[in-house]
């Protein structure tokens, strides 16, 4: 069995290769929750449900956020998602604010 430093070295090398591979993509052009998609491909639904993991459907996320933003009067709201999973609510909220013209630096400062 490999020792801890060996595992750390191999893990770090794997992480670096993944980062290098991902650097080839323009993620600002992606209009979907990519982490959710990757996770759902890797971990089978039955296994996720055994662990108590359930994803909010995209249509429901959008419906909730539409209502929230309709109620919000001005500025950029502070949004908390304590059970964020892959971050679908946060991702969609940020996309909504960008589409409405909010400067990205203001959005990230608020979150």
C-alpha positions, 0 to 999 in steps of 0.5 A: 500500500502506498504511503501518505506522501505517495498518495498525496503526490499522485493525487496532486499530479492527477489534479494538475492533469485535470486542471490542465485538461479543463484549461482548454475549455471556455467555461464562460460560454457554457450555459448549464450546470456542468458540475451537476452534469459531471457528478450525475454521470459519475455517480448513479442515481440509485447511489445518490439517493441511498446517500440522501442526495436529491437534485432540484430539477432545473425547471423548479430552480428557474421557477423559484429564482424567477419569483425571488427576483420578481420580489427583489426591488433593487440592487443585487440580493444576497443569496444563501444556499446552505445545501448547495450541492453542485451549486445550481441555485447559485449558478442560475442566480449569477447567470440571471444577474449577469443577463440583467446587466449586473457587473460580475465584480459586484455580483461576486462581492455580494455572494 
